[in-house]
């Protein structure tokens, strides 16, 4: 009897160990804090003044999350990811009505057939084009974004109600597709989203391209679909500036199309890249305007030593179709230097200058570096940040 009990206990412990080895849950996160100076921000009196700020996420948004997988056998896994962004300054969620505001999905991952997931997720511009632009990486981030982050390379918003597929690697090629449902009866296209992406990696060459389309049928505030694909609200969006109020991005226009492509090439300790994106906005909500915004970026990263990384980017942007808003042109120069104490902790210093040219009475004639609290009172704005970043 004792031998039987010992054998049974040993078998149970072995099975428990096997089950534990076949599934995992990982807690992870990133905390980024910096002191930011800007030469001009519009204050409550409407005039401009320099500002010193303690910023949460000046390069990468602070976040924490849970990532899990269960091995189902034959190369198949059940996976999930729950990720929450937070403001380090006050400990609050960056979205007041969401616990897991950055990502929340569950799905299946196959070694041979790719990954299929369901929930709140990133689009294919973020997945395939952003890594080739410094704003989509740890080497530039939030302040390096193109004006208003209108192409979403800085991942300013995510897609709700989304079904997403990413292929396995086919000789260096990867494909992706996403569809975000409106979840509205008799309103199939009222705040829906879909995107496509492709990448190719060959030795030192890395190419990526993506497409994203958002649709809205809303003509009045009462027709806004608050349960649709894109419901993040920002006052710093292009339409937020034109209307001087926060606007749900899913209602930005009857049709918002963004596409872009980029390429990186590595040589020795350096990586050079170019990125182009264009966003077309058809019938801007409550304005009747249509416009397009183009971004041209050149960037460079250089590993001076294993611990010291230098990066810089120049972006030229222009908008068309906004005759009443001056058809603005933006020039932006960005630079950053980082020192790694370890694989998890680093310090950095960065600076950005932005200048805009538009009509004297244009609401878009003032500079506004992404991530700053308010726009400049003039056509130029400068920011400088010293920060500390820790990953866990």
ABEGO torsion letter per residue (X at the ends): XAAAAAAAAAAAAAAAAAAAAABBBBBBBBBBBBBBBBABBBBAAGBBBBBBBBBBGAABBBBBBBBBBBBAEGGBBBBBBBBBBBBAAAGBBABAABABAABBBBBBBBAAAEBBBBEBBBBAAAAAAAAABAAABAAAEAAABBBGGAAGAAGABBBBGBBBBBBBBBGGBBBBBBBBBAGBBGBAABGBBBBBBBBBBBEABBBBBBBBBBBBABABAAABBAABABABBBAABAAAAAAGBBBBAAAABABBBBBBBBBBBBBEABBBBBBBBBBBBBGBBGAGBBBBBBBBBBBBBBBABAABBBBBBBBBBBBBGBAAAGGBBBBBBBBBBBBBABAABBBBBBBBBBBBBBBAABAAABBBBBGBABBBABABBBBBBBBBBBBX
